[in-house]
Amino acid sequence: MTAKPRKRLNRLTLTISDELKAALAELNDATGVAAASFVAEIIEGNIPMIRGIADAARKAKEEPGRALELMQRAMLEALHGVSEVQLELMDEQAKLRTFQRKEGKE
């Protein structure tokens, strides 16, 4: 059996606001999830959106007259992706509530 190659990880230094730092600290206190892990997971989950924005920016440079339209399209596609994730989370939350109710009846 061959071992699965590990994903190479890179470091990135970010400067964040006091408000974001406080929010991440609250999340850590409530869940135990480290701020860096949470931020990395959010960014990793948005790679397609980041690539879409980069692609739109390249196209906007090629066609300056359509720049606004291209960037708007990229933003709408990103928002659509976020909406899909929100719906998935709501479905999972509903399943969890149903499971908790069934568990409480026993």
Secondary structure as GFF3:
##gff-version 3
##sequence-region A 1 106
A	DSSP	alpha_helix	18	31	.	.	.	ID=ss1
A	DSSP	alpha_helix	35	45	.	.	.	ID=ss2
A	DSSP	alpha_helix	47	62	.	.	.	ID=ss3
A	DSSP	three_ten_helix	64	66	.	.	.	ID=ss4
A	DSSP	alpha_helix	67	105	.	.	.	ID=ss5
###
